[in-house]
Amino acid sequence: MPEGDVETYHSEGKWRNRIEGHEDLPGDHASRESAIEAGRAEAQDRKVEHIVRRLDGTIGERSSHGHDPRNVPG
């Protein structure tokens, strides 16, 4: 399984997911919510961070699903 966080992003009128720095995951999504749901599930399976980007490409939210390399309480 490739290493890298799962990223949800918007491109060419559709929402998509990809492994950051690697490849796109299969499937386009008509809504942001369905793409986030699929991306979150993939991140949980891989135990990596899920990054959700806004339409302008900036990071809107991040959530960790098991792999948190930083020593941050909470």
Secondary structure as UniProt FT lines:
FT   STRAND          6..11
FT   TURN            12..13
FT   STRAND          14..19
FT   TURN            20..21
FT   HELIX           32..46
FT   STRAND          49..53
FT   TURN            55..56
FT   STRAND          59..64
//
